[in-house]
């Protein structure tokens, strides 16, 4: 029986089916609307670095045929064949999308779906309706993504700009077609007399080419059993082919300046800040950038000789190239790190509110409501007694919220029915669907009689803060950690107090300064997370 997914749901492909040769079907329709359904093969940075893996009507298969466009069949508007064990190592995600060809909005579509079929049996389906969208003209329906193993995610995220917006989001660009040159009458060429001419070109001319027939899947492939209608002419007719090519890497490639390279630094590398603005021939460098007379970025400061290399990008790079590395990152996932210290959550995905530490919101987009999340009287008593009280706010609505706190490094940990223990001080935000409670760690001779932590369980994501880059270690019988440096550990681990505990720092001469250590035990697969910092 097929599993019904909601927007934001994810699962390992191996949990859905043992097969790797899969059929992906998309059904989408609307009155008077025509759709282009495509698959983007993305690299580890979620960019279309190889345009041969943009699978659409004009490029129906990848080079090694691990992704194939099959056409309409079995009631699906479009279908694909995906052979996971043949996908090259540089492809980390397959994003299946639908865009409106012409006028219209996604709010006009009727009930539709994306489904996965293995061996002729449907194993998962994500259904959607036009009520989930507004003015969008393109939508990312679902993703196959590689995270240790291949997984599937129901996405359902829309874009207002259509196919162009999708291409730019994935690092591609649409090449503009050159205007057709006006046709001129050709000069008369040599020709034999009329009686010796060959038959007229129209005589015996081949018939107009038929629409390409959809290749039937191999018997072992297992597409859904249904009549296989021929592809409709509407899906094969397009005004002009769309040409996609990968864009320049993140940050842009600045064209080399016309003058000779600056005398300082190595060719092709930006000069050091201390040398920025130095004019060749002057014994004393000019003031660092920012202390010059005001001038737009990328232009020669006033008073400087013209034509002297300054190490400033020439016109053509400009402000857009300078800001390119810091643009918002949209991956189609609910939680997306923008950098090491900033996390974005898309509330339109998943349909579940987010609980975040009060004051952690730095920016938001869309219609988002923030309300106080109280712990109740009993919760406040427990929080005050254990030191695990969290001052939280609830974020609801349709939009994106950006979270950060004190420049801490942020890490998204996705739980799928398992659990993790984290100190309340190290929690920035989490999905409200997660269950959380205070857990007690017994210990003899510890001031207060015990240590406490928060335990999170269920399905959802928790955002954990660390000071610096943490390290994850497997739990072995000889795994010990300082309780002031430990950040989190798997809830299935057994935690006991080390026998080498020293209760007071500097209690006697030569004391090491270490206080309470925790020893972890558990079956293979358990882990601990330690930060390079002691609270």
Secondary structure as the mmCIF struct_conf table of DSSP 4:
data_model
#
loop_
_struct_conf.conf_type_id
_struct_conf.id
_struct_conf.beg_label_comp_id
_struct_conf.beg_label_asym_id
_struct_conf.beg_label_seq_id
_struct_conf.end_label_comp_id
_struct_conf.end_label_asym_id
_struct_conf.end_label_seq_id
HELX_LH_PP_P HELX_LH_PP_P1 UNK A 2 UNK A 2
STRN STRN1 UNK A 3 UNK A 5
TURN_TY1_P TURN_TY1_P1 UNK A 7 UNK A 8
STRN STRN2 UNK A 10 UNK A 12
HELX_RH_AL_P HELX_RH_AL_P1 UNK A 13 UNK A 16
BEND BEND1 UNK A 18 UNK A 18
BEND BEND2 UNK A 20 UNK A 20
STRN STRN3 UNK A 21 UNK A 27
STRN STRN4 UNK A 30 UNK A 30
TURN_TY1_P TURN_TY1_P2 UNK A 31 UNK A 32
STRN STRN5 UNK A 35 UNK A 42
TURN_TY1_P TURN_TY1_P3 UNK A 44 UNK A 45
BEND BEND3 UNK A 46 UNK A 46
HELX_RH_3T_P HELX_RH_3T_P1 UNK A 51 UNK A 53
STRN STRN6 UNK A 54 UNK A 55
STRN STRN7 UNK A 56 UNK A 56
TURN_TY1_P TURN_TY1_P4 UNK A 57 UNK A 58
STRN STRN8 UNK A 59 UNK A 59
STRN STRN9 UNK A 61 UNK A 61
TURN_TY1_P TURN_TY1_P5 UNK A 63 UNK A 64
BEND BEND4 UNK A 65 UNK A 66
STRN STRN10 UNK A 67 UNK A 69
BEND BEND5 UNK A 72 UNK A 72
STRN STRN11 UNK A 73 UNK A 73
TURN_TY1_P TURN_TY1_P6 UNK A 74 UNK A 75
STRN STRN12 UNK A 76 UNK A 76
BEND BEND6 UNK A 77 UNK A 77
STRN STRN13 UNK A 78 UNK A 83
HELX_RH_3T_P HELX_RH_3T_P2 UNK A 84 UNK A 86
BEND BEND7 UNK A 87 UNK A 87
TURN_TY1_P TURN_TY1_P7 UNK A 89 UNK A 90
STRN STRN14 UNK A 93 UNK A 100
BEND BEND8 UNK A 101 UNK A 103
HELX_RH_3T_P HELX_RH_3T_P3 UNK A 106 UNK A 108
STRN STRN15 UNK A 109 UNK A 109
BEND BEND9 UNK A 111 UNK A 111
STRN STRN16 UNK A 112 UNK A 118
TURN_TY1_P TURN_TY1_P8 UNK A 119 UNK A 120
STRN STRN17 UNK A 121 UNK A 128
HELX_RH_3T_P HELX_RH_3T_P4 UNK A 130 UNK A 132
BEND BEND10 UNK A 134 UNK A 135
BEND BEND11 UNK A 137 UNK A 137
STRN STRN18 UNK A 138 UNK A 146
BEND BEND12 UNK A 147 UNK A 149
STRN STRN19 UNK A 150 UNK A 159
TURN_TY1_P TURN_TY1_P9 UNK A 160 UNK A 162
HELX_RH_AL_P HELX_RH_AL_P2 UNK A 163 UNK A 169
TURN_TY1_P TURN_TY1_P10 UNK A 170 UNK A 171
STRN STRN20 UNK A 172 UNK A 174
HELX_LH_PP_P HELX_LH_PP_P2 UNK A 175 UNK A 183
HELX_LH_PP_P HELX_LH_PP_P3 UNK A 185 UNK A 188
HELX_RH_3T_P HELX_RH_3T_P5 UNK A 194 UNK A 196
HELX_LH_PP_P HELX_LH_PP_P4 UNK A 197 UNK A 200
TURN_TY1_P TURN_TY1_P11 UNK A 201 UNK A 204
HELX_LH_PP_P HELX_LH_PP_P5 UNK A 205 UNK A 218
TURN_TY1_P TURN_TY1_P12 UNK A 219 UNK A 221
BEND BEND13 UNK A 226 UNK A 226
HELX_LH_PP_P HELX_LH_PP_P6 UNK A 229 UNK A 232
HELX_RH_AL_P HELX_RH_AL_P3 UNK A 233 UNK A 236
BEND BEND14 UNK A 239 UNK A 240
HELX_LH_PP_P HELX_LH_PP_P7 UNK A 241 UNK A 243
STRN STRN21 UNK A 244 UNK A 246
HELX_LH_PP_P HELX_LH_PP_P8 UNK A 248 UNK A 249
TURN_TY1_P TURN_TY1_P13 UNK A 250 UNK A 251
HELX_LH_PP_P HELX_LH_PP_P9 UNK A 254 UNK A 257
BEND BEND15 UNK A 258 UNK A 259
HELX_LH_PP_P HELX_LH_PP_P10 UNK A 260 UNK A 262
BEND BEND16 UNK A 263 UNK A 265
TURN_TY1_P TURN_TY1_P14 UNK A 267 UNK A 268
BEND BEND17 UNK A 269 UNK A 269
HELX_LH_PP_P HELX_LH_PP_P11 UNK A 270 UNK A 272
HELX_RH_3T_P HELX_RH_3T_P6 UNK A 273 UNK A 275
TURN_TY1_P TURN_TY1_P15 UNK A 276 UNK A 277
HELX_LH_PP_P HELX_LH_PP_P12 UNK A 278 UNK A 279
TURN_TY1_P TURN_TY1_P16 UNK A 280 UNK A 281
BEND BEND18 UNK A 283 UNK A 284
HELX_LH_PP_P HELX_LH_PP_P13 UNK A 285 UNK A 288
TURN_TY1_P TURN_TY1_P17 UNK A 289 UNK A 290
BEND BEND19 UNK A 291 UNK A 293
HELX_LH_PP_P HELX_LH_PP_P14 UNK A 294 UNK A 294
TURN_TY1_P TURN_TY1_P18 UNK A 297 UNK A 298
BEND BEND20 UNK A 299 UNK A 299
HELX_LH_PP_P HELX_LH_PP_P15 UNK A 300 UNK A 301
TURN_TY1_P TURN_TY1_P19 UNK A 302 UNK A 303
BEND BEND21 UNK A 304 UNK A 304
HELX_LH_PP_P HELX_LH_PP_P16 UNK A 305 UNK A 305
TURN_TY1_P TURN_TY1_P20 UNK A 306 UNK A 307
BEND BEND22 UNK A 311 UNK A 311
HELX_LH_PP_P HELX_LH_PP_P17 UNK A 312 UNK A 314
TURN_TY1_P TURN_TY1_P21 UNK A 315 UNK A 317
HELX_RH_AL_P HELX_RH_AL_P4 UNK A 318 UNK A 323
HELX_RH_3T_P HELX_RH_3T_P7 UNK A 324 UNK A 326
BEND BEND23 UNK A 327 UNK A 327
HELX_LH_PP_P HELX_LH_PP_P18 UNK A 328 UNK A 329
BEND BEND24 UNK A 332 UNK A 334
STRN STRN22 UNK A 335 UNK A 339
TURN_TY1_P TURN_TY1_P22 UNK A 340 UNK A 341
STRN STRN23 UNK A 342 UNK A 346
TURN_TY1_P TURN_TY1_P23 UNK A 347 UNK A 348
BEND BEND25 UNK A 349 UNK A 351
STRN STRN24 UNK A 354 UNK A 357
TURN_TY1_P TURN_TY1_P24 UNK A 358 UNK A 359
STRN STRN25 UNK A 361 UNK A 373
HELX_RH_AL_P HELX_RH_AL_P5 UNK A 376 UNK A 386
TURN_TY1_P TURN_TY1_P25 UNK A 387 UNK A 387
STRN STRN26 UNK A 392 UNK A 403
TURN_TY1_P TURN_TY1_P26 UNK A 406 UNK A 407
STRN STRN27 UNK A 409 UNK A 422
HELX_RH_3T_P HELX_RH_3T_P8 UNK A 424 UNK A 426
STRN STRN28 UNK A 427 UNK A 431
TURN_TY1_P TURN_TY1_P27 UNK A 432 UNK A 433
BEND BEND26 UNK A 434 UNK A 434
STRN STRN29 UNK A 435 UNK A 442
TURN_TY1_P TURN_TY1_P28 UNK A 444 UNK A 445
TURN_TY1_P TURN_TY1_P29 UNK A 447 UNK A 448
BEND BEND27 UNK A 449 UNK A 449
STRN STRN30 UNK A 450 UNK A 466
BEND BEND28 UNK A 467 UNK A 468
STRN STRN31 UNK A 471 UNK A 474
TURN_TY1_P TURN_TY1_P30 UNK A 477 UNK A 478
STRN STRN32 UNK A 479 UNK A 482
TURN_TY1_P TURN_TY1_P31 UNK A 483 UNK A 485
STRN STRN33 UNK A 486 UNK A 490
TURN_TY1_P TURN_TY1_P32 UNK A 491 UNK A 492
BEND BEND29 UNK A 493 UNK A 493
STRN STRN34 UNK A 494 UNK A 497
TURN_TY1_P TURN_TY1_P33 UNK A 499 UNK A 500
BEND BEND30 UNK A 503 UNK A 504
TURN_TY1_P TURN_TY1_P34 UNK A 505 UNK A 506
BEND BEND31 UNK A 507 UNK A 508
TURN_TY1_P TURN_TY1_P35 UNK A 509 UNK A 510
STRN STRN35 UNK A 517 UNK A 521
BEND BEND32 UNK A 523 UNK A 523
TURN_TY1_P TURN_TY1_P36 UNK A 524 UNK A 525
STRN STRN36 UNK A 527 UNK A 530
BEND BEND33 UNK A 532 UNK A 533
#
